[in-house]
């Protein structure tokens, strides 16, 4: 009865469905409908990033562009913690939604909000205090220190705005609504471009203006997203944000969130290590690798969209105690990956040289990049399946193994980054990421097919007072 009452309250102001119940109905269709807005949002962000890069480079020059790029690496390290927290909130809320517990959804919202506030404060203080030391660790040149530091400081001081949008988006996605976060993400991107032009060109604030544009656009979209979420989700209206949160729920959010943040942080360290090795081969190799990373990043957006859909699907069905349906979701995710990468990888392989020529006219760089794209396009499906295992295991409560998968990525990538070039020359570098994906994927596959994730999920359901099939 509780679940039925919750479903009746799920219509929005326009009469449409504000959330999606993934515990029944056609699996592949639900995951596709949920995943497409996430994919479009990611593409929108990538288009914005290109526009942002163009504006900074066009109006402020190469030094400012380099400073912002360096700041981006530092930002990711700190923001991994914030993204982990929002993932934790999403997992717990999706499980309670699947169980039909609207009271627990409200209480988790409160607990998650408190965790988000304190993590935002922590990131702000630590980030602001370590701007210069961190930039020096990244070997930032003296000519870039000032601009990179100014940009990074503004971003850290405004990280609460980033947390606000990501927090409410995570809540909506946990309830099966990926369309509203997409709308406000598009709005944020458009605002960001407009404000970039205003603060960089019209009001000459330099890189500080670009950072301020990012913070302000996220704040506006975050506030609007929160207001709209409370409007379309009536059962959230009784949420008491400022009351004392339940300790158990705070612990649950951290239990899922901190390992995710840790996993993302350690993977970023391994990525920076590989980049450092690439840098020793000279500018031409760096250019080739940089272009390939743009293509690789675009490809992983497919995996991330499918993985996000599977994560919400798994969370809801674990909450409902329906493990057989979770397995159907995993099989659907396999199929979606095969279809998406069957198209994407063929296109990358065929048009690799053309893609390289769109970014550089250096024939040597074009040759290196074309060679690397031909290699990684043959292995990209392994990367997509790796993301599947991350999301099924995390959403079912088996979070420790996802950290182990992250550690295996670090060990494999760093080890191969030094060993393979020694054995095979520069071509060894092209196999570092593919081998890393394969090794981490195998760790996830062994864990998933062992069935241990179901035992974790059963314990979690029993603690929550639910039942399972």
C-alpha positions in Angstrom: 0.0 0.0 0.0 2.8 2.4 0.8 4.3 1.9 -2.7 0.9 2.5 -4.4 0.4 5.7 -2.4 3.9 6.9 -3.5 3.1 6.2 -7.1 -0.1 8.2 -7.0 1.9 11.2 -5.8 4.4 11.0 -8.7 2.5 13.1 -11.2 4.0 16.5 -11.9 2.3 19.9 -12.3 1.5 19.2 -15.9 0.0 15.8 -15.2 2.9 13.9 -16.6 5.1 11.4 -14.7 7.6 13.2 -12.6 9.4 10.0 -11.8 9.9 6.6 -13.4 9.1 3.3 -11.6 11.7 0.8 -13.0 10.5 -2.1 -10.9 8.1 -3.2 -13.6 7.7 -2.8 -17.3 10.0 -3.3 -20.3 13.6 -3.2 -19.1 15.4 -2.2 -22.2 12.9 0.5 -23.1 13.0 2.0 -19.6 16.8 2.1 -19.5 17.0 3.7 -23.0 14.4 6.3 -22.2 16.2 7.2 -18.9 19.7 7.1 -20.4 19.2 9.2 -23.5 18.7 12.5 -21.6 21.8 11.8 -19.6 23.8 11.2 -22.8 22.4 14.4 -24.4 23.3 16.3 -21.2 26.9 15.0 -21.3 27.2 16.0 -25.0 25.9 19.4 -24.1 28.6 19.7 -21.4 31.3 18.7 -23.9 30.0 21.3 -26.4 30.1 23.9 -23.6 33.6 22.9 -22.7 34.8 23.5 -26.2 33.0 26.8 -26.3 34.5 27.8 -22.9 38.0 26.8 -24.2 37.5 28.9 -27.4 36.3 32.0 -25.5 39.2 31.9 -23.0 41.8 31.2 -25.7 40.3 33.8 -28.1 40.1 36.7 -25.7 42.8 35.9 -23.1 45.5 34.1 -25.1 47.4 30.8 -24.8 48.7 31.4 -21.3 45.3 31.9 -19.9 44.1 28.8 -21.7 47.0 26.8 -20.3 46.3 28.1 -16.8 42.6 27.1 -17.0 43.6 23.6 -18.3 46.0 23.0 -15.4 43.3 24.2 -13.0 40.9 21.6 -14.4 43.2 18.8 -13.3 43.4 20.2 -9.8 39.6 20.7 -9.7 38.8 17.1 -10.6 40.8 15.7 -7.6 38.8 17.8 -5.1 35.5 17.5 -6.8 35.7 13.7 -6.9 34.7 13.8 -3.2 31.6 15.9 -4.0 30.6 13.6 -6.9 31.0 10.6 -4.6 28.5 12.2 -2.1 25.9 12.8 -4.7 26.3 9.2 -5.9 25.7 8.0 -2.4 22.5 10.0 -2.1 21.3 8.6 -5.5 21.9 5.0 -4.5 20.1 5.2 -1.2 17.1 7.2 -2.5 16.7 4.8 -5.5 16.6 1.8 -3.1 13.9 3.4 -0.9 11.9 4.4 -3.9 12.0 0.8 -5.1 10.7 -0.2 -1.7 8.0 2.4 -1.8 9.2 4.2 1.3 8.5 7.9 0.7 9.1 8.6 4.4 12.6 7.3 4.1 13.1 9.2 0.9 12.4 12.4 2.7 14.7 11.4 5.6 17.5 10.4 3.2 17.1 13.8 1.4 17.6 15.5 4.7 20.6 13.4 5.6 22.1 13.8 2.2 21.6 17.6 2.3 23.5 17.7 5.6 26.4 15.6 4.2 26.5 17.7 1.1 26.7 21.0 3.1 29.6 19.7 5.3 31.5 18.2 2.3 31.1 21.5 0.4 32.5 23.4 3.4 35.4 20.9 3.7 36.2 21.1 0.0 36.0 24.9 0.1 38.4 25.2 3.0 40.9 22.5 1.9 40.8 23.7 -1.7 41.4 27.4 -0.9 44.2 26.5 1.5 46.0 24.2 -0.9 45.7 26.1 -4.2 49.4 27.1 -4.5 50.9 23.8 -3.1 48.7 21.7 -5.4 49.6 23.7 -8.5 53.3 23.3 -7.6 52.9 19.6 -7.3 51.5 19.7 -10.9 54.8 21.4 -12.0 52.9 24.6 -13.0 55.2 27.2 -14.5 55.7 30.5 -12.7 54.2 32.4 -15.6 50.9 30.4 -15.2 50.8 30.2 -11.3 48.9 33.5 -10.9 46.1 32.9 -13.4 45.7 29.2 -12.5 45.6 30.1 -8.8 43.0 32.9 -9.3 40.8 30.6 -11.4 41.0 27.7 -9.0 40.3 29.9 -5.9 37.0 31.2 -7.3 35.9 27.7 -8.3 36.7 26.4 -4.8 34.9 29.3 -3.1 31.8 28.6 -5.2 31.8 24.8 -4.9 28.6 24.9 -2.9 26.8 26.0 -6.2 28.3 23.0 -7.9 27.2 20.7 -5.1 23.6 22.2 -5.1 23.0 21.3 -8.8 24.6 17.9 -8.6 22.8 17.0 -5.4 19.3 17.7 -6.6 20.1 16.2 -10.0 21.2 13.0 -8.2 17.9 12.9 -6.3 15.8 13.3 -9.4 17.7 10.7 -11.3 17.4 8.3 -8.4 13.6 8.6 -8.8 13.8 7.9 -12.5 13.7 11.5 -13.8 16.6 12.3 -16.1 14.7 14.9 -18.2 14.5 17.7 -15.6 18.3 17.6 -14.8 18.9 17.7 -18.6 16.8 20.8 -19.0 18.6 22.6 -16.2 22.0 21.4 -17.4 21.3 22.9 -20.8 20.2 26.1 -19.1 23.4 26.2 -17.1 25.6 25.6 -20.2 23.9 28.4 -22.1 24.2 30.8 -19.1 27.8 29.8 -18.7 28.7 30.7 -22.3 26.8 34.0 -22.1 28.4 34.9 -18.8 31.8 33.9 -20.1 31.5 36.4 -22.9 30.3 39.0 -20.5 32.9 38.6 -17.8 35.8 37.8 -20.1 35.1 40.2 -23.1 32.7 42.9 -22.1 33.8 43.2 -18.4 37.6 42.3 -18.6 37.9 40.1 -15.5 40.4 37.7 -17.0 40.4 34.1 -16.0 38.6 35.1 -12.8 35.7 36.1 -14.9 35.6 32.7 -16.6 35.5 31.0 -13.1 32.9 33.4 -11.8 30.7 32.7 -14.9 30.9 28.9 -14.1 30.0 29.4 -10.5 27.1 31.8 -11.1 25.5 29.7 -13.9 25.6 26.6 -11.7 24.1 28.5 -8.8 21.2 29.8 -10.9 20.4 26.5 -12.4 20.8 24.7 -9.1 18.3 27.0 -7.3 15.8 26.7 -10.1 16.2 22.9 -10.2 15.6 22.7 -6.5 12.4 24.8 -6.8 11.1 22.8 -9.7 11.9 19.5 -8.0 9.8 20.4 -4.9 7.0 21.5 -7.3 6.8 18.3 -9.2 7.5 15.9 -6.3 4.8 16.5 -3.7 6.1 13.9 -1.3 9.3 16.0 -0.9 7.3 19.0 0.5 7.3 17.5 4.0 11.1 17.4 4.1 12.7 19.1 7.1 16.1 20.2 5.8 17.2 21.8 9.0 16.2 19.1 11.5 18.8 16.7 12.9 19.5 14.0 10.3 19.2 10.3 11.2 22.7 8.9 11.9 22.0 5.6 10.1 21.1 7.4 6.9 24.1 9.7 7.1 26.2 6.6 7.4 24.5 5.0 4.4 25.1 8.1 2.2 28.8 8.1 3.2 29.1 4.3 2.9 28.2 4.6 -0.8 29.6 8.0 -1.5 33.1 8.0 0.0 34.3 4.8 -1.8 33.0 6.3 -5.1 34.9 9.5 -4.4 38.0 7.6 -3.4 37.8 5.4 -6.6 37.5 8.5 -8.8 40.4 10.2 -7.1 42.8 7.4 -7.4 41.9 6.8 -11.0 42.6 10.5 -11.7 46.1 10.0 -10.2 46.8 7.1 -12.6 45.6 9.2 -15.5 48.0 12.0 -14.5 50.8 9.5 -14.3 50.2 8.3 -17.8 50.0 11.9 -19.0 53.4 12.6 -17.4 55.0 9.7 -19.2 53.4 10.9 -22.5 54.9 14.4 -21.9 58.4 13.0 -21.9 58.0 12.1 -25.6 57.7 15.7 -26.7 55.1 18.1 -28.0 54.1 16.1 -31.1 53.2 13.1 -29.0 51.4 15.3 -26.5 49.3 16.8 -29.3 48.4 13.4 -30.7 47.5 12.0 -27.2 45.4 15.1 -26.4 43.2 14.8 -29.5 42.8 11.0 -28.8 41.7 11.9 -25.2 38.9 14.1 -26.6 37.7 11.2 -28.7 38.0 8.7 -25.8 36.2 11.1 -23.5 33.3 11.3 -26.0 33.2 7.5 -26.2 33.0 7.1 -22.5 30.0 9.3 -22.3 28.1 6.4 -23.9 29.2 4.1 -21.1 28.5 6.7 -18.4 24.9 7.2 -19.7 24.2 3.5 -19.9 25.9 3.1 -16.5 23.8 5.8 -14.9 20.6 4.2 -16.2 21.7 0.8 -14.9 22.6 2.3 -11.5 19.1 3.8 -11.0 17.5 0.7 -12.3 19.5 -1.5 -10.0 18.9 0.7 -7.0 15.1 0.7 -7.4 15.0 -3.1 -8.0 17.3 -3.9 -5.1 15.0 -1.8 -3.0 12.1 -3.8 -4.3 14.0 -7.1 -3.6 13.8 -8.1 -7.2 17.3 -9.6 -8.1 16.2 -11.4 -11.2 15.1 -8.1 -12.7 18.5 -6.6 -11.8 20.1 -9.4 -13.9 17.8 -8.5 -16.8 19.0 -4.9 -16.4 22.6 -6.0 -16.6 21.9 -8.0 -19.8 20.2 -5.0 -21.3 23.2 -2.8 -20.5 25.4 -5.4 -22.2 23.2 -5.1 -25.3 23.2 -1.3 -25.2 27.0 -1.3 -25.0 27.4 -3.7 -27.9 25.1 -1.6 -30.1 26.6 1.8 -29.2 30.2 0.7 -29.4 29.5 -1.4 -32.5 28.7 1.9 -34.2 31.1 4.3 -32.4 34.2 2.2 -32.6 33.7 1.4 -36.4 33.3 5.2 -37.0 36.5 6.0 -35.0 38.5 3.3 -36.7 37.4 4.4 -40.2 37.7 8.2 -39.7 40.6 8.3 -37.3 42.9 10.2 -39.7 40.2 12.6 -40.6 39.5 13.3 -36.9 43.2 14.0 -36.3 43.4 16.4 -39.3 40.5 18.4 -37.8 42.7 19.3 -34.8 46.2 19.4 -36.2 48.1 19.6 -39.5 51.3 18.0 -38.1 51.7 14.8 -40.1 53.7 13.1 -37.4 51.0 13.8 -34.8 48.4 12.7 -37.2 50.2 9.4 -37.7 50.6 8.8 -33.9 46.9 9.7 -33.2 45.6 7.6 -36.0 47.6 4.6 -34.8 46.3 5.0 -31.2 42.6 5.4 -32.3 42.9 2.2 -34.3 44.1 0.3 -31.2 41.8 1.7 -28.5 38.7 1.5 -30.7 39.2 -2.3 -30.8 39.1 -2.4 -27.0 36.5 0.2 -26.1 33.7 -2.3 -25.4 35.7 -3.5 -22.4 35.7 0.0 -21.0 31.9 0.2 -21.5 31.4 -3.2 -19.7 33.7 -2.0 -16.9 31.3 0.9 -16.2 28.4 -1.6 -16.1 30.1 -3.5 -13.3 30.9 -0.3 -11.4 27.2 0.7 -11.4 25.6 -2.7 -10.7 27.9 -3.4 -7.8 27.7 0.1 -6.3 24.0 0.3 -6.5 23.5 -3.1 -4.9 25.6 -2.2 -1.9 28.8 -4.0 -2.9 30.9 -0.8 -2.7 34.2 -2.2 -1.4 34.9 -4.1 -4.6 34.4 -0.9 -6.7 37.3 0.6 -4.8 39.3 -2.6 -5.6 38.5 -2.2 -9.2 39.8 1.4 -9.0 43.0 0.2 -7.4 43.4 -2.4 -10.1 43.1 0.4 -12.7 45.8 2.5 -10.9 48.2 -0.4 -10.5 47.7 -1.6 -14.1 47.9 1.9 -15.7 51.0 3.0 -13.8 52.7 -0.3 -14.2 52.0 -0.6 -17.9 52.9 3.1 -18.4 56.5 2.4 -17.4 56.8 -1.3 -18.5 55.3 -1.3 -22.0 57.2 1.6 -23.5 60.4 0.0 -22.1 59.6 -3.2 -23.9 57.9 -2.0 -27.1 58.8 1.7 -27.5 56.2 4.4 -27.9 53.7 1.9 -29.3 53.5 0.3 -25.8 51.8 3.5 -24.6 48.8 2.8 -26.9 48.0 -0.4 -25.0 48.1 1.0 -21.5 44.5 2.1 -21.3 43.0 -0.9 -23.1 44.9 -3.3 -20.8 43.7 -1.2 -17.8 40.1 -1.5 -18.9 40.4 -5.2 -19.4 42.0 -5.9 -16.0 39.5 -3.8 -14.0 36.6 -5.3 -16.1 37.7 -8.8 -15.2 37.7 -7.9 -11.4 34.1 -6.6 -11.8 33.0 -9.6 -13.8 34.3 -12.1 -11.3 32.6 -10.3 -8.5 29.3 -10.0 -10.3 29.1 -13.6 -11.5 30.1 -14.9 -8.0 26.7 -13.6 -6.8 28.3 -12.0 -3.7 26.6 -8.7 -4.6 23.2 -10.3 -3.8 24.4 -11.2 -0.3 25.3 -7.6 0.3 22.0 -6.4 -1.0 20.1 -8.9 1.1 21.8 -7.7 4.3 21.0 -4.1 3.4 17.3 -4.9 2.7 17.0 -6.8 6.0 18.4 -3.8 7.9 15.8 -1.6 6.3 13.1 -4.0 7.3 12.2 -5.0 3.7 11.8 -8.3 1.9 13.5 -9.8 -1.2 12.8 -12.5 -3.8 
